[in-house]
Amino acid sequence: MPPAPGLKLKRNMLSSRLHQTKKIWSKLKSQERKQKMVLS
């Protein structure tokens, strides 16, 4: 029995949100690294 389309949609939304969070996180990390380079 295939999963309900609603379930699939939910999973897609969750994974895309996770992806968005990862992107923001990596951006923050790179900014932090740049600031450290400027400070030192």
PQR file of N, CA, C, O and H, with PARSE charges and radii, in Angstrom:
ATOM      1  N   MET A   1       0.854  -1.203   0.000 -0.4000 1.5000
ATOM      2  CA  MET A   1       0.000   0.000   0.000 -0.0000 2.0000
ATOM      3  C   MET A   1       0.890   1.254   0.000  0.5500 1.7000
ATOM      4  O   MET A   1       1.714   1.425   0.898 -0.5500 1.4000
ATOM      5  N   PRO A   2       0.728   2.119  -0.992 -0.5600 1.5000
ATOM      6  CA  PRO A   2       1.549   3.336  -1.063  0.2800 2.0000
ATOM      7  C   PRO A   2       1.145   4.343   0.008  0.5500 1.7000
ATOM      8  O   PRO A   2      -0.017   4.385   0.412 -0.5500 1.4000
ATOM      9  N   PRO A   3       2.088   5.147   0.467 -0.5600 1.5000
ATOM     10  CA  PRO A   3       1.747   6.148   1.487  0.2800 2.0000
ATOM     11  C   PRO A   3       0.784   7.186   0.931  0.5500 1.7000
ATOM     12  O   PRO A   3       0.765   7.457  -0.269 -0.5500 1.4000
ATOM     13  N   ALA A   4      -0.006   7.755   1.816 -0.4000 1.5000
ATOM     14  CA  ALA A   4      -0.966   8.776   1.382 -0.0000 2.0000
ATOM     15  C   ALA A   4      -0.225   9.994   0.830  0.5500 1.7000
ATOM     16  O   ALA A   4       0.855  10.337   1.311 -0.5500 1.4000
ATOM     17  H   ALA A   4       0.010   7.535   2.791  0.4000 1.0000
ATOM     18  N   PRO A   5      -0.806  10.645  -0.179 -0.5600 1.5000
ATOM     19  CA  PRO A   5      -0.161  11.832  -0.766  0.2800 2.0000
ATOM     20  C   PRO A   5       0.086  12.929   0.266  0.5500 1.7000
ATOM     21  O   PRO A   5       1.072  13.661   0.182 -0.5500 1.4000
ATOM     22  N   GLY A   6      -0.815  13.033   1.235 -0.4000 1.5000
ATOM     23  CA  GLY A   6      -0.649  14.049   2.279 -0.0000 2.0000
ATOM     24  C   GLY A   6       0.613  13.799   3.082  0.5500 1.7000
ATOM     25  O   GLY A   6       1.330  14.729   3.450 -0.5500 1.4000
ATOM     26  H   GLY A   6      -1.615  12.438   1.303  0.4000 1.0000
ATOM     27  N   LEU A   7       0.876  12.502   3.351 -0.4000 1.5000
ATOM     28  CA  LEU A   7       2.050  12.133   4.122 -0.0000 2.0000
ATOM     29  C   LEU A   7       3.319  12.504   3.340  0.5500 1.7000
ATOM     30  O   LEU A   7       4.284  13.029   3.894 -0.5500 1.4000
ATOM     31  H   LEU A   7       0.293  11.747   3.053  0.4000 1.0000
ATOM     32  N   LYS A   8       3.279  12.214   2.049 -0.4000 1.5000
ATOM     33  CA  LYS A   8       4.437  12.515   1.209 -0.0000 2.0000
ATOM     34  C   LYS A   8       4.697  14.020   1.187  0.5500 1.7000
ATOM     35  O   LYS A   8       5.839  14.472   1.267 -0.5500 1.4000
ATOM     36  H   LYS A   8       2.494  11.787   1.599  0.4000 1.0000
ATOM     37  N   LEU A   9       3.616  14.779   1.076 -0.4000 1.5000
ATOM     38  CA  LEU A   9       3.725  16.236   1.029 -0.0000 2.0000
ATOM     39  C   LEU A   9       4.346  16.752   2.331  0.5500 1.7000
ATOM     40  O   LEU A   9       5.216  17.623   2.321 -0.5500 1.4000
ATOM     41  H   LEU A   9       2.688  14.412   1.011  0.4000 1.0000
ATOM     42  N   LYS A  10       3.873  16.188   3.455 -0.4000 1.5000
ATOM     43  CA  LYS A  10       4.399  16.596   4.754 -0.0000 2.0000
ATOM     44  C   LYS A  10       5.889  16.336   4.830  0.5500 1.7000
ATOM     45  O   LYS A  10       6.664  17.173   5.292 -0.5500 1.4000
ATOM     46  H   LYS A  10       3.166  15.481   3.462  0.4000 1.0000
ATOM     47  N   ARG A  11       6.274  15.148   4.362 -0.4000 1.5000
ATOM     48  CA  ARG A  11       7.684  14.778   4.430 -0.0000 2.0000
ATOM     49  C   ARG A  11       8.523  15.722   3.566  0.5500 1.7000
ATOM     50  O   ARG A  11       9.621  16.126   3.951 -0.5500 1.4000
ATOM     51  H   ARG A  11       5.644  14.469   3.986  0.4000 1.0000
ATOM     52  N   ASN A  12       7.984  16.066   2.389 -0.4000 1.5000
ATOM     53  CA  ASN A  12       8.692  16.983   1.493 -0.0000 2.0000
ATOM     54  C   ASN A  12       8.867  18.348   2.153  0.5500 1.7000
ATOM     55  O   ASN A  12       9.937  18.953   2.075 -0.5500 1.4000
ATOM     56  H   ASN A  12       7.092  15.738   2.077  0.4000 1.0000
ATOM     57  N   MET A  13       7.809  18.824   2.801 -0.4000 1.5000
ATOM     58  CA  MET A  13       7.876  20.120   3.467 -0.0000 2.0000
ATOM     59  C   MET A  13       8.910  20.102   4.575  0.5500 1.7000
ATOM     60  O   MET A  13       9.670  21.054   4.749 -0.5500 1.4000
ATOM     61  H   MET A  13       6.940  18.333   2.864  0.4000 1.0000
ATOM     62  N   LEU A  14       8.931  18.990   5.333 -0.4000 1.5000
ATOM     63  CA  LEU A  14       9.886  18.866   6.426 -0.0000 2.0000
ATOM     64  C   LEU A  14      11.311  18.871   5.900  0.5500 1.7000
ATOM     65  O   LEU A  14      12.171  19.573   6.432 -0.5500 1.4000
ATOM     66  H   LEU A  14       8.313  18.216   5.192  0.4000 1.0000
ATOM     67  N   SER A  15      11.561  18.092   4.861 -0.4000 1.5000
ATOM     68  CA  SER A  15      12.921  18.002   4.331 -0.0000 2.0000
ATOM     69  C   SER A  15      13.362  19.332   3.728  0.5500 1.7000
ATOM     70  O   SER A  15      14.524  19.717   3.853 -0.5500 1.4000
ATOM     71  H   SER A  15      10.862  17.522   4.429  0.4000 1.0000
ATOM     72  N   SER A  16      12.438  20.033   3.075 -0.4000 1.5000
ATOM     73  CA  SER A  16      12.806  21.322   2.481 -0.0000 2.0000
ATOM     74  C   SER A  16      13.100  22.343   3.577  0.5500 1.7000
ATOM     75  O   SER A  16      13.990  23.181   3.431 -0.5500 1.4000
ATOM     76  H   SER A  16      11.494  19.721   2.974  0.4000 1.0000
ATOM     77  N   ARG A  17      12.351  22.267   4.671 -0.4000 1.5000
ATOM     78  CA  ARG A  17      12.583  23.187   5.780 -0.0000 2.0000
ATOM     79  C   ARG A  17      13.943  22.888   6.409  0.5500 1.7000
ATOM     80  O   ARG A  17      14.692  23.790   6.784 -0.5500 1.4000
ATOM     81  H   ARG A  17      11.628  21.586   4.789  0.4000 1.0000
ATOM     82  N   LEU A  18      14.234  21.591   6.511 -0.4000 1.5000
ATOM     83  CA  LEU A  18      15.519  21.176   7.066 -0.0000 2.0000
ATOM     84  C   LEU A  18      16.644  21.696   6.189  0.5500 1.7000
ATOM     85  O   LEU A  18      17.660  22.184   6.684 -0.5500 1.4000
ATOM     86  H   LEU A  18      13.625  20.858   6.206  0.4000 1.0000
ATOM     87  N   HIS A  19      16.451  21.587   4.877 -0.4000 1.5000
ATOM     88  CA  HIS A  19      17.447  22.057   3.914 -0.0000 2.0000
ATOM     89  C   HIS A  19      17.658  23.563   4.080  0.5500 1.7000
ATOM     90  O   HIS A  19      18.790  24.046   4.062 -0.5500 1.4000
ATOM     91  H   HIS A  19      15.626  21.190   4.475  0.4000 1.0000
ATOM     92  N   GLN A  20      16.548  24.302   4.243 -0.4000 1.5000
ATOM     93  CA  GLN A  20      16.604  25.751   4.416 -0.0000 2.0000
ATOM     94  C   GLN A  20      17.404  26.088   5.668  0.5500 1.7000
ATOM     95  O   GLN A  20      18.250  26.982   5.659 -0.5500 1.4000
ATOM     96  H   GLN A  20      15.629  23.909   4.257  0.4000 1.0000
ATOM     97  N   THR A  21      17.123  25.356   6.750 -0.4000 1.5000
ATOM     98  CA  THR A  21      17.820  25.598   8.018 -0.0000 2.0000
ATOM     99  C   THR A  21      19.303  25.345   7.865  0.5500 1.7000
ATOM    100  O   THR A  21      20.129  26.098   8.380 -0.5500 1.4000
ATOM    101  H   THR A  21      16.435  24.630   6.758  0.4000 1.0000
ATOM    102  N   LYS A  22      19.642  24.269   7.146 -0.4000 1.5000
ATOM    103  CA  LYS A  22      21.061  23.952   6.930 -0.0000 2.0000
ATOM    104  C   LYS A  22      21.751  25.060   6.146  0.5500 1.7000
ATOM    105  O   LYS A  22      22.889  25.428   6.434 -0.5500 1.4000
ATOM    106  H   LYS A  22      18.971  23.657   6.727  0.4000 1.0000
ATOM    107  N   LYS A  23      21.038  25.586   5.147 -0.4000 1.5000
ATOM    108  CA  LYS A  23      21.619  26.653   4.324 -0.0000 2.0000
ATOM    109  C   LYS A  23      21.894  27.890   5.188  0.5500 1.7000
ATOM    110  O   LYS A  23      22.969  28.484   5.114 -0.5500 1.4000
ATOM    111  H   LYS A  23      20.113  25.286   4.913  0.4000 1.0000
ATOM    112  N   ILE A  24      20.907  28.266   6.004 -0.4000 1.5000
ATOM    113  CA  ILE A  24      21.059  29.433   6.873 -0.0000 2.0000
ATOM    114  C   ILE A  24      22.207  29.197   7.852  0.5500 1.7000
ATOM    115  O   ILE A  24      23.012  30.091   8.112 -0.5500 1.4000
ATOM    116  H   ILE A  24      20.033  27.783   6.063  0.4000 1.0000
ATOM    117  N   TRP A  25      22.269  27.967   8.394 -0.4000 1.5000
ATOM    118  CA  TRP A  25      23.302  27.627   9.370 -0.0000 2.0000
ATOM    119  C   TRP A  25      24.688  27.752   8.754  0.5500 1.7000
ATOM    120  O   TRP A  25      25.591  28.322   9.366 -0.5500 1.4000
ATOM    121  H   TRP A  25      21.615  27.240   8.182  0.4000 1.0000
ATOM    122  N   SER A  26      24.859  27.224   7.547 -0.4000 1.5000
ATOM    123  CA  SER A  26      26.169  27.282   6.895 -0.0000 2.0000
ATOM    124  C   SER A  26      26.537  28.731   6.574  0.5500 1.7000
ATOM    125  O   SER A  26      27.706  29.113   6.642 -0.5500 1.4000
ATOM    126  H   SER A  26      24.125  26.762   7.050  0.4000 1.0000
ATOM    127  N   LYS A  27      25.531  29.530   6.224 -0.4000 1.5000
ATOM    128  CA  LYS A  27      25.786  30.939   5.916 -0.0000 2.0000
ATOM    129  C   LYS A  27      26.290  31.644   7.176  0.5500 1.7000
ATOM    130  O   LYS A  27      27.255  32.406   7.126 -0.5500 1.4000
ATOM    131  H   LYS A  27      24.582  29.220   6.169  0.4000 1.0000
ATOM    132  N   LEU A  28      25.620  31.377   8.315 -0.4000 1.5000
ATOM    133  CA  LEU A  28      26.040  31.984   9.574 -0.0000 2.0000
ATOM    134  C   LEU A  28      27.465  31.560   9.913  0.5500 1.7000
ATOM    135  O   LEU A  28      28.281  32.376  10.344 -0.5500 1.4000
ATOM    136  H   LEU A  28      24.836  30.757   8.355  0.4000 1.0000
ATOM    137  N   LYS A  29      27.752  30.285   9.716 -0.4000 1.5000
ATOM    138  CA  LYS A  29      29.079  29.757  10.029 -0.0000 2.0000
ATOM    139  C   LYS A  29      30.154  30.451   9.195  0.5500 1.7000
ATOM    140  O   LYS A  29      31.208  30.820   9.713 -0.5500 1.4000
ATOM    141  H   LYS A  29      27.089  29.623   9.367  0.4000 1.0000
ATOM    142  N   SER A  30      29.884  30.623   7.913 -0.4000 1.5000
ATOM    143  CA  SER A  30      30.875  31.251   7.030 -0.0000 2.0000
ATOM    144  C   SER A  30      31.066  32.719   7.424  0.5500 1.7000
ATOM    145  O   SER A  30      32.185  33.230   7.378 -0.5500 1.4000
ATOM    146  H   SER A  30      29.027  30.323   7.492  0.4000 1.0000
ATOM    147  N   GLN A  31      29.983  33.398   7.811 -0.4000 1.5000
ATOM    148  CA  GLN A  31      30.088  34.790   8.244 -0.0000 2.0000
ATOM    149  C   GLN A  31      30.949  34.876   9.504  0.5500 1.7000
ATOM    150  O   GLN A  31      31.773  35.778   9.649 -0.5500 1.4000
ATOM    151  H   GLN A  31      29.074  32.983   7.849  0.4000 1.0000
ATOM    152  N   GLU A  32      30.741  33.914  10.417 -0.4000 1.5000
ATOM    153  CA  GLU A  32      31.497  33.877  11.660 -0.0000 2.0000
ATOM    154  C   GLU A  32      32.978  33.718  11.359  0.5500 1.7000
ATOM    155  O   GLU A  32      33.820  34.385  11.961 -0.5500 1.4000
ATOM    156  H   GLU A  32      30.071  33.180  10.299  0.4000 1.0000
ATOM    157  N   ARG A  33      33.289  32.831  10.423 -0.4000 1.5000
ATOM    158  CA  ARG A  33      34.672  32.564  10.044 -0.0000 2.0000
ATOM    159  C   ARG A  33      35.314  33.832   9.463  0.5500 1.7000
ATOM    160  O   ARG A  33      36.463  34.156   9.762 -0.5500 1.4000
ATOM    161  H   ARG A  33      32.605  32.289   9.934  0.4000 1.0000
ATOM    162  N   LYS A  34      34.541  34.541   8.623 -0.4000 1.5000
ATOM    163  CA  LYS A  34      35.048  35.774   8.013 -0.0000 2.0000
ATOM    164  C   LYS A  34      35.360  36.802   9.095  0.5500 1.7000
ATOM    165  O   LYS A  34      36.393  37.469   9.046 -0.5500 1.4000
ATOM    166  H   LYS A  34      33.608  34.278   8.380  0.4000 1.0000
ATOM    167  N   GLN A  35      34.468  36.925  10.066 -0.4000 1.5000
ATOM    168  CA  GLN A  35      34.677  37.893  11.145 -0.0000 2.0000
ATOM    169  C   GLN A  35      35.939  37.552  11.929  0.5500 1.7000
ATOM    170  O   GLN A  35      36.701  38.447  12.294 -0.5500 1.4000
ATOM    171  H   GLN A  35      33.628  36.383  10.105  0.4000 1.0000
ATOM    172  N   LYS A  36      36.166  36.263  12.192 -0.4000 1.5000
ATOM    173  CA  LYS A  36      37.353  35.847  12.929 -0.0000 2.0000
ATOM    174  C   LYS A  36      38.609  36.201  12.139  0.5500 1.7000
ATOM    175  O   LYS A  36      39.609  36.637  12.709 -0.5500 1.4000
ATOM    176  H   LYS A  36      35.547  35.536  11.895  0.4000 1.0000
ATOM    177  N   MET A  37      38.548  36.008  10.824 -0.4000 1.5000
ATOM    178  CA  MET A  37      39.694  36.319   9.984 -0.0000 2.0000
ATOM    179  C   MET A  37      39.977  37.825  10.026  0.5500 1.7000
ATOM    180  O   MET A  37      41.133  38.248  10.039 -0.5500 1.4000
ATOM    181  H   MET A  37      37.735  35.654  10.361  0.4000 1.0000
ATOM    182  N   VAL A  38      38.913  38.623  10.046 -0.4000 1.5000
ATOM    183  CA  VAL A  38      39.067  40.078  10.083 -0.0000 2.0000
ATOM    184  C   VAL A  38      39.649  40.503  11.436  0.5500 1.7000
ATOM    185  O   VAL A  38      40.509  41.381  11.504 -0.5500 1.4000
ATOM    186  H   VAL A  38      37.974  38.280  10.035  0.4000 1.0000
ATOM    187  N   LEU A  39      39.176  39.878  12.489 -0.4000 1.5000
ATOM    188  CA  LEU A  39      39.627  40.245  13.836 -0.0000 2.0000
ATOM    189  C   LEU A  39      41.101  39.898  14.047  0.5500 1.7000
ATOM    190  O   LEU A  39      41.840  40.689  14.633 -0.5500 1.4000
ATOM    191  H   LEU A  39      38.478  39.165  12.433  0.4000 1.0000
ATOM    192  N   SER A  40      41.530  38.742  13.584 -0.4000 1.5000
ATOM    193  CA  SER A  40      42.903  38.305  13.831 -0.0000 2.0000
ATOM    194  C   SER A  40      43.909  38.993  12.913  0.5500 1.7000
ATOM    195  O   SER A  40      45.108  38.728  13.001 -0.5500 1.4000
ATOM    196  H   SER A  40      40.929  38.099  13.108  0.4000 1.0000
TER
END
